[in-house]
């Protein structure tokens, strides 16, 4: 449900950037979203379609690159994405440590026409 | 017509973060320690606030901003328990507080009359996580009755909290809460995080938690703890 607010701030930021660049319209918005952000893509798409008409991003494509959450095993240094409801390493069963991978929440780039 | 790709690399919620920074400046100017209280519904957010106020009675002037989808029950409760001031924000369905809601609420709050401000977020372990409010401390309250698997299921809130309060510790034997598994998961996400086991019902652990909290305020620049009876 927080996708509504996310989309509001996202479109504000995109619109501001596009004006700064003297763009006549925005064609693509490239996002990088880690799984830690708990964003539902369908919901984001829905609000995008609802909220872009009349803005520079009307008719643009919303492209999302998802990044899985990654842990590093403190024992064998294996990098893994947790499965089966535990943060233990699937190789050696030691407890892993969360890394920054998967916490991305970025507007990476926009594609514009001037 | 030429299409141009322009690098942006900007946090999606940077608009919210900017407002949060301005809120933070207001807290700092008034030497008010601001705490964002996050938890699921029923974990005991309001009870933790009330118990902490009781433990700090005569030592800290406490204000509360209550975020709820509707109603003002919690505001009445904290005022009755001794809050100097309390403001209700009804989000009207929104699942979390945003920095601009706090900015608006601050216009109705005299920060100079406070030492400590609790911002009670909407009950939810997911949505509040990404919305900075300007707080100094992000507190996650979990109750034993919710289960030891919450850090595995909702990692982000545990990974990004400054402190965790494990409430309803008096129920731990009754609800099959596996302490070892809980701590293992919490420290995998947030290795240094302090965890306080408390019971708002019996009062267990409340004093230790409250002392930890006010120690953070003493560390704020130019703060003199107000000593009153």
Contacts between the chains, C-beta under 8 A, distances in Angstrom:
chain1	res1	chain2	res2	distance
A	1	B	94	7.7
A	1	B	95	4.5
A	1	B	127	6.5
A	2	B	95	5.8
A	2	B	96	5.8
A	2	B	126	7.4
A	2	B	127	3.9
A	2	B	130	7.1
A	2	B	131	7.7
A	4	B	94	8.0
A	5	B	16	8.0
A	5	B	94	7.1
A	5	B	96	7.6
A	5	B	98	6.2
A	5	B	131	7.6
A	6	B	12	6.2
A	6	B	13	6.8
A	6	B	130	7.7
A	9	B	12	6.4
A	9	B	13	5.1
A	9	B	14	7.6
A	9	B	15	4.4
A	9	B	16	5.7
A	10	B	12	5.1
A	12	B	15	5.3
A	13	B	8	7.9
A	13	B	10	6.2
A	13	B	12	7.1
A	13	B	14	6.2
A	13	B	15	6.0
A	17	B	6	7.4
A	17	B	8	5.9
A	17	B	10	7.8
A	21	B	6	6.1
A	27	B	3	6.0
A	28	B	5	7.9
A	31	B	12	7.0
A	36	B	155	6.3
A	36	B	156	4.7
A	36	B	159	7.1
A	37	B	130	6.6
A	37	B	156	7.2
A	38	B	126	4.9
A	38	B	129	7.7
A	38	B	156	6.6
A	69	B	155	6.9
A	71	B	188	7.0
A	82	B	152	7.3
A	85	B	149	6.2
A	85	B	152	5.2
A	85	B	153	7.7
A	86	B	152	6.6
A	86	B	185	7.6
A	87	B	152	6.7
A	87	B	184	7.2
A	87	B	185	5.6
A	87	B	188	4.0
A	87	B	189	7.4
A	95	B	184	5.4
A	95	B	187	7.6
A	95	B	188	5.3
A	96	B	188	5.8
A	97	B	188	6.0
A	97	B	191	6.8
A	98	B	155	7.1
A	98	B	159	5.8
A	98	B	188	6.2
A	98	B	189	5.0
A	98	B	190	7.9
A	103	B	156	7.6
A	103	B	159	7.8
A	105	B	11	6.0
A	105	B	12	5.3
A	105	B	13	7.1
A	105	B	130	6.8
A	106	B	8	7.9
A	106	B	9	6.1
A	106	B	10	6.6
A	106	B	11	6.3
A	106	B	12	6.6
A	107	B	8	4.6
A	107	B	9	7.4
A	107	B	10	5.0
A	107	B	11	7.9
A	107	B	12	5.9
A	108	B	7	7.4
A	108	B	8	6.5
A	108	B	9	6.3
A	109	B	5	5.4
A	109	B	6	6.0
A	109	B	7	5.0
A	109	B	8	5.5
A	109	B	9	7.8
A	110	B	5	7.5
A	110	B	6	5.6
A	110	B	8	5.9
A	111	B	3	5.6
A	111	B	4	6.9
A	111	B	5	4.8
A	111	B	6	7.6
A	112	B	3	7.2
A	112	B	4	5.5
A	112	B	6	6.3
A	113	B	1	5.1
A	113	B	2	7.3
A	113	B	3	5.9
A	113	B	4	7.5
A	114	B	1	7.6
A	114	B	2	7.3
A	114	B	4	6.9
